[in-house]
Amino acid sequence: METVTVNTASASYPVHIGPGLLDETGALAAGVTGSRTCAVVTDSNVEPLYAARVCRSLQNAGFTVRLHVFPAGEQSKNLPVFGEILEFFARNQLTRSDLAAALGGGVTGDMAGFAAAAYQRGIDYIQIPTTFLAASDSSVGGKTAIDLAAGKNLAGAFHQPRLVVCDTDTFRTLPEEAFADGAAETLKHGLIADRDFYRFLMSEDIHARIDQVVRRNVEIKAAVVGEDEKEHGRRKLLNFGHTLGHAIEKVSGFAVTHGHAVAMGMVLASRAAVRLGHSPAGTLQEVQSACRRLGLPVECPYTAGQLFAAATADKKRDGGNIDVVVLEEIGRAKTVRLDMEGLRSFTEAAL
């Protein structure tokens, strides 16, 4: 087991990474909370695979466990399902001193974390990511949210977990496409923050080095979040590929998965940045080649008009402006502030 500590202004917590950790969940949770009641939230895909092991581990550590299962998929990341989680907490008489656990991928982590932030004005929770994507990105940093009809992640809260337990054995059950979603966020971290990590990804088999890869992802994100917990400055760099990526998700009706959309978004942002003079020549080719190596798409099937209309509802919009992230070079990024007409031009240049 490897451990990375995340330090933010509001909380400090460990991220444990390694094989076989699901069976250690109870002991690890008992070490960070005095509660002995835990509400486990998971989805219908993860429940038959891992819920029994996690619940048994918690029970063996002295927890009374309650389990809630919701239908898997981004389409469940909405107000009605969010409300069902809150009602589950209330029906089981959770108190402010009790614990919630998010067992699953990013949708589960986002929703269970937001429910923990909202219930009785905030209860503790832990993240137990079971996807490469969630382990490398969404389980760390305290962003929690649900989608609204107008766009992705438009309602949420910053609520740091007490603990993250990442059992890398769970990635073995992922389809290759789902594993590639995690590779997209991994590539993003290398592109914006660590040229050596980028080169490592271009030369190594990340399946064979998965513990090392997840650890470096967490280290990069922890450093950024520790400096800027609530995304007022440096944390915005983590949104590379996300403004147009979220637009792609929305336009596709979420048929395009998050990681695949982010990969397309990184390619589009790089093309626009080169054309508009924000990134050096050759950046686009580097990003395209990296995406192809990791099994990620480089073409977008949607028009500039479709993406611009969806991007105007992005939660990162600040009044009439939005910050887009571009690469100054491989391993270093910056934000560029655009008004809505500038965003339109950026989107047109991207296509």
C-alpha positions in Angstrom: 0.0 0.0 0.0 1.2 3.5 -0.9 -0.2 6.6 0.7 -0.4 10.2 -0.5 -1.6 12.9 1.9 -3.9 15.6 0.6 -3.6 18.9 2.5 -6.2 21.6 1.9 -7.3 24.7 3.9 -10.3 22.8 5.2 -9.0 19.2 5.7 -6.1 16.8 5.5 -6.7 13.2 4.5 -4.8 10.1 3.3 -5.2 8.5 -0.1 -4.3 4.8 0.1 -3.4 3.1 -3.2 -2.7 -0.6 -3.8 -4.1 -4.0 -4.5 -6.5 -5.8 -2.1 -7.5 -2.7 -0.2 -11.3 -3.3 -0.3 -10.8 -5.8 2.5 -9.0 -3.2 4.6 -11.7 -0.5 4.2 -13.2 -1.1 7.7 -9.8 -0.8 9.5 -8.8 2.2 7.5 -12.2 4.0 8.1 -12.1 3.2 11.8 -8.7 5.1 11.9 -10.2 8.4 10.7 -13.6 8.5 12.4 -15.2 7.8 15.8 -18.5 6.9 14.1 -19.6 3.3 14.0 -22.5 3.7 11.6 -21.7 3.9 7.8 -24.1 4.3 4.9 -22.6 2.8 1.8 -23.8 4.3 -1.5 -23.1 2.4 -4.8 -24.6 1.7 -8.2 -26.1 -1.3 -9.8 -22.9 -2.2 -11.7 -20.6 -2.1 -8.7 -23.0 -3.6 -6.1 -22.7 -7.2 -7.3 -18.9 -7.0 -7.7 -17.7 -5.3 -4.5 -20.5 -4.2 -2.1 -20.5 -7.4 0.0 -16.7 -7.2 0.6 -16.8 -3.6 1.6 -19.8 -4.0 3.9 -18.2 -7.1 5.5 -14.9 -5.2 6.1 -16.8 -2.4 7.7 -18.8 -4.7 9.9 -15.7 -6.6 11.0 -14.3 -3.2 12.1 -17.4 -2.6 14.3 -19.6 -0.5 11.9 -23.3 -0.9 11.5 -23.7 -0.8 7.8 -26.6 0.4 5.6 -26.5 -0.1 1.8 -28.1 2.0 -0.9 -28.0 1.1 -4.6 -29.0 3.4 -7.5 -29.2 2.6 -11.3 -25.7 2.9 -12.9 -24.9 5.6 -15.4 -24.5 9.4 -15.8 -28.3 9.6 -16.4 -28.8 8.9 -12.7 -26.7 11.9 -11.7 -29.8 14.1 -11.2 -32.0 15.7 -8.6 -34.4 12.7 -8.1 -31.7 10.2 -7.5 -29.8 12.7 -5.3 -33.0 13.1 -3.3 -33.4 9.3 -2.9 -29.9 9.2 -1.3 -30.8 12.0 1.1 -34.0 10.1 2.0 -32.0 7.0 2.5 -29.8 8.8 5.0 -32.8 10.2 6.8 -34.7 6.9 6.8 -31.8 5.2 8.4 -31.5 8.0 11.0 -28.0 9.0 10.2 -26.7 11.7 12.5 -24.1 14.4 12.0 -21.5 12.1 13.6 -22.1 9.3 11.2 -20.2 8.3 8.0 -21.1 7.9 4.3 -19.1 5.9 1.9 -19.0 6.3 -1.9 -18.3 3.0 -3.5 -17.9 3.2 -7.3 -16.9 5.5 -10.1 -17.1 9.2 -10.6 -20.9 9.4 -10.7 -21.2 7.6 -7.3 -18.4 9.7 -5.7 -19.9 13.0 -7.0 -23.5 12.2 -5.8 -22.7 10.5 -2.5 -20.2 13.2 -1.7 -22.8 16.0 -2.5 -25.4 14.2 -0.4 -22.9 14.0 2.5 -22.2 17.7 2.1 -26.0 18.6 2.1 -27.4 16.1 4.7 -27.7 17.8 8.1 -25.4 20.6 6.7 -22.6 18.1 6.3 -21.5 14.7 7.5 -18.2 12.9 7.0 -17.7 10.6 4.0 -15.0 8.4 2.4 -14.3 7.7 -1.2 -13.8 4.1 -2.4 -13.1 4.5 -6.2 -13.4 1.4 -8.3 -12.5 3.0 -11.7 -9.2 4.2 -13.0 -10.9 7.5 -13.8 -12.3 8.1 -10.3 -9.1 6.9 -8.6 -6.9 9.3 -10.6 -9.2 12.3 -10.5 -12.6 12.7 -9.1 -12.2 10.9 -5.7 -9.5 13.4 -4.7 -10.1 17.1 -4.2 -13.5 17.4 -2.7 -15.6 18.4 -5.8 -19.1 16.9 -5.5 -22.0 17.6 -7.8 -25.0 16.5 -9.8 -26.1 17.5 -13.3 -29.0 19.7 -14.1 -31.0 19.8 -17.4 -28.9 22.9 -18.4 -25.5 21.3 -17.9 -23.1 19.0 -16.2 -22.2 19.5 -12.5 -24.2 22.7 -12.1 -25.3 21.9 -8.5 -22.7 20.8 -5.9 -20.3 21.6 -3.1 -16.7 21.5 -2.2 -16.6 18.8 0.5 -13.4 16.9 1.2 -13.5 13.2 2.1 -11.9 11.9 5.3 -10.2 9.1 3.5 -9.8 7.7 0.0 -9.3 3.9 -0.4 -8.1 3.0 -3.9 -8.0 -0.8 -4.5 -6.3 -1.0 -7.9 -7.4 -4.7 -8.3 -10.9 -3.3 -9.1 -9.6 -1.9 -12.4 -9.4 -5.5 -13.7 -13.2 -5.6 -14.2 -13.2 -2.5 -16.3 -13.9 -2.7 -20.0 -11.0 -1.3 -22.0 -13.0 1.8 -23.0 -13.7 2.6 -19.3 -10.0 2.1 -18.5 -9.2 4.6 -21.3 -11.4 7.2 -19.6 -8.9 7.2 -16.7 -6.1 7.3 -19.2 -7.5 10.6 -20.5 -7.3 12.4 -17.1 -3.9 10.8 -16.5 -2.7 12.2 -19.8 -4.1 15.6 -18.9 -2.1 15.7 -15.7 1.1 15.0 -17.6 0.3 17.6 -20.2 -0.5 20.4 -17.8 2.0 19.7 -14.9 4.7 17.1 -15.5 6.6 16.6 -18.7 8.5 13.6 -17.2 5.2 11.9 -16.3 4.0 12.6 -19.9 7.1 10.9 -21.3 6.6 8.0 -18.9 3.0 7.5 -20.2 4.3 7.6 -23.8 6.9 4.8 -23.1 5.5 2.5 -20.5 2.6 0.1 -20.2 0.3 1.8 -17.7 -1.6 -1.4 -17.0 1.6 -2.9 -15.7 2.5 0.2 -13.7 -0.9 1.1 -12.5 -0.1 1.7 -8.8 2.7 4.1 -9.8 0.5 5.8 -12.3 -2.4 6.4 -9.8 0.0 7.6 -7.2 1.5 10.2 -9.5 -2.0 11.3 -10.6 -2.9 11.8 -7.0 0.3 13.6 -6.2 -0.2 16.1 -9.0 -3.8 16.7 -8.1 -3.1 17.0 -4.4 -0.4 19.6 -5.0 -2.9 21.7 -7.1 -5.8 21.3 -4.7 -3.6 22.1 -1.7 -2.7 25.4 -3.2 -6.2 26.3 -4.5 -9.0 24.2 -2.9 -12.0 26.1 -4.4 -10.7 26.8 -7.9 -10.0 30.5 -7.7 -6.6 30.2 -9.4 -4.2 27.3 -10.2 -6.9 24.6 -9.8 -8.5 25.9 -13.0 -5.6 24.3 -14.9 -7.2 20.9 -14.1 -9.9 21.8 -16.5 -7.8 21.4 -19.6 -10.0 19.8 -22.2 -13.1 20.1 -20.0 -14.9 23.2 -21.3 -15.4 21.6 -24.7 -15.3 18.1 -23.3 -18.3 18.8 -21.1 -20.0 20.4 -24.1 -19.4 17.2 -26.0 -20.9 15.1 -23.2 -24.0 17.3 -23.1 -24.5 17.4 -26.9 -24.1 13.6 -27.1 -26.8 13.1 -24.4 -23.9 11.6 -22.3 -23.4 8.8 -24.9 -19.8 10.0 -25.0 -18.1 9.1 -21.7 -16.3 11.7 -19.7 -12.8 10.6 -20.4 -13.4 10.2 -24.2 -15.0 13.7 -24.2 -12.1 15.2 -22.3 -9.7 13.6 -24.8 -11.6 15.2 -27.7 -11.7 18.4 -25.7 -7.9 18.4 -25.2 -7.4 17.9 -29.0 -9.9 20.7 -29.8 -8.4 23.1 -27.3 -4.9 22.4 -28.6 -6.0 23.0 -32.2 -7.6 26.3 -31.3 -4.7 27.4 -29.1 -2.2 26.8 -31.9 -4.3 28.6 -34.5 -4.9 31.5 -32.2 -1.3 31.8 -31.1 -1.6 30.6 -27.5 0.3 27.3 -27.9 3.5 26.5 -30.0 3.3 24.7 -33.3 3.5 21.0 -32.8 1.3 20.9 -29.7 -1.7 19.6 -31.5 0.3 16.7 -33.1 1.7 15.8 -29.6 -1.7 15.7 -28.0 -3.2 13.7 -30.9 -0.4 11.2 -30.9 -0.7 10.7 -27.1 -4.4 10.2 -27.3 -4.0 7.6 -30.1 -1.4 5.7 -28.0 -3.8 5.5 -25.1 -6.8 4.4 -27.1 -8.6 7.7 -27.0 -10.5 9.6 -29.8 -9.0 12.6 -31.6 -12.0 13.5 -33.8 -15.2 15.3 -32.7 -18.5 14.5 -34.5 -20.2 17.7 -33.5 -20.2 21.2 -35.0 -18.8 24.4 -33.5 -22.3 25.8 -33.1 -23.5 22.8 -31.1 -20.5 22.9 -28.8 -20.6 26.7 -28.3 -24.3 26.6 -27.3 -23.5 23.8 -24.8 -20.4 25.5 -23.5 -22.2 28.7 -22.6 -23.9 26.8 -19.7 -20.6 25.6 -18.3 -20.3 26.1 -14.5 -16.9 27.6 -14.9 -18.4 30.7 -16.6 -17.9 33.8 -14.6 -20.5 36.4 -15.7 -19.8 37.0 -19.3 -16.4 35.4 -19.3 -14.9 31.9 -19.1 -11.3 30.7 -18.6 -10.1 28.1 -21.1 -6.9 26.2 -20.5 -4.2 25.9 -23.1 -0.7 24.4 -23.2 2.3 26.7 -23.1 4.4 23.6 -23.7 4.1 19.9 -22.8 4.1 19.9 -19.0 3.0 23.5 -18.5 -0.4 25.1 -19.0 -2.1 28.5 -18.5 -5.6 30.0 -18.6 -6.9 32.4 -21.2 -9.9 34.5 -20.3 -12.5 34.8 -23.0 -15.7 36.7 -23.4 -18.6 34.9 -25.1 -17.6 36.1 -28.5 -14.0 35.0 -27.8 -15.4 31.6 -26.8 -17.3 31.4 -30.0 -14.1 32.2 -32.0 -12.1 29.6 -29.9 -14.7 26.9 -30.6 -14.7 27.7 -34.3 -10.9 27.5 -34.4 -11.0 24.2 -32.5 -13.1 22.6 -35.2 
